[in-house]
Amino acid sequence: MYIGALAIIGPQVQAGRVKLLAMTNIERALLYPEVPTVAEQGFPDLEFDGLAGLFAARGTMSDPLRERIAADVKAAVDDDITKRLAATGQLVRPGDPAEFAASIKTQADKVAVFAQALGIKSAQ
């Protein structure tokens, strides 16, 4: 079994060398709609979305500027960009800064639980 980015293993899937059993995303991938999510397979604790976004050092920009950048990104995400990203197995869900921060926290909390169960400690 392998857990990896669909964009990386996609060519192996298309060549028939790898079979997808489930997606860790919260939604099925548009590229492989027949492949269920881990939650659909009975393992909701294994849900992890590959998050991508724009980051800046804490305190370097105002809330209005952060909101404006988010609005500009939403406006720039058109059908062509969505199709190109979907072709690599990515789900496009542009949101606002609060939604992105909440998603990061949710996933960080999940990773912390797994790390603790496995005895992995932070280097800090």
N, C-alpha and C positions, 0 to 999 in steps of 0.2 A: 504494500500500500504506500502511496505517496500523496502528500498534501503539498500542492504547489500552485503557482499562478497559472491560470488558464492561458494567458498570453504566451507563457513559456512552453507549456506542454501541449498547446493546441495543435501544432503540426504533427505531434506523435498520435494524438487522438484522431486527426483527419487521416493519417496513414494507417490507422487500425492497429497500432502497436500498443495503445493504451486505451483502457475502457474507463469511462467516468462512472463512478458509483453514486456520487452525490456532490453537491455544491455546498461550500460553507457559507455562501452569501445568504442574506435573509430572503432573497428572491431568486427564482430560477434565472439562469443566464439566457438572454435572448438568442445567443448563438447555439445553445443546446437546450431548448425548452423541454425536451423529453427527460432530462436528467433532474431528478428531484433534489431538493435541498436536504441538508442534514437534519433539519427540524422535521421535515416531512418523513424522514426515515426513522424518526423517533429519538434523535439526539440533539435537542435544541441547545444544549450547553456547548456544542461544538460550532455554533454559528460565529463566523468572523467575516466581516466585510473587509475587502482591501480598500482602505481609505486613502484618498489622495486629495490634497488641497494646498492652499497657499498658507504659509506660516510666516510670522514675524516675531521677533523677540518681544517678550511681555513688556508692556508699557511703552512701546515705541510708536504706537498710533492710537488715535482717538477712536471711540466707538462710532461716531458718524463716518469717519474715513473707512473703517473696517466694513461698515454696512454698505457704503458706496462701492467698495471693491467687490463685495459679494454680489451686489445688484448688477455690476458690470459683467461679472463672470456669468451670471444667470442669463443676461441678455446676449452674451457672446455664444452660448451653447445652443447651436442651431441643429437642424436635422442632420446636416452633413457631419458635424463633429460627433453627434450621438451615434450615427451609423458607423463611423470609423472606430470609435471606442468599443461599440458593441461587437464589431468584427474581431476584437481581441478578447472578448469575453467579459468586458467591463460593463458595469451598470452605471448609468449617468443619472445622478440625483443631486443636482446643485441645490444647496440649501443655504441657510443663513449661518452666521458665525456661531450662534448659540446651538443650533442643531449639530454642527460639525464638532464643537467642543463636547457636546453630550455623547456623540458617537465615539469619540476618542476616549472619553472617560469610561464608557460602558465596556469597550474592548480592553482598556488597560486594567480595569477591575477583574475581568475574566482571566486575563493573562496572569495577574497577581495570584489568583486562586490556584491556577494550574502550577505556577512557579512554587508556591508554598507547598502544595501537595507533593511536588517532585523534589523539594528541598533545595531549590535554586535560590541563591541569595544575590541581592544587588551588590554591585562593586562599589557603591557609594558608601 
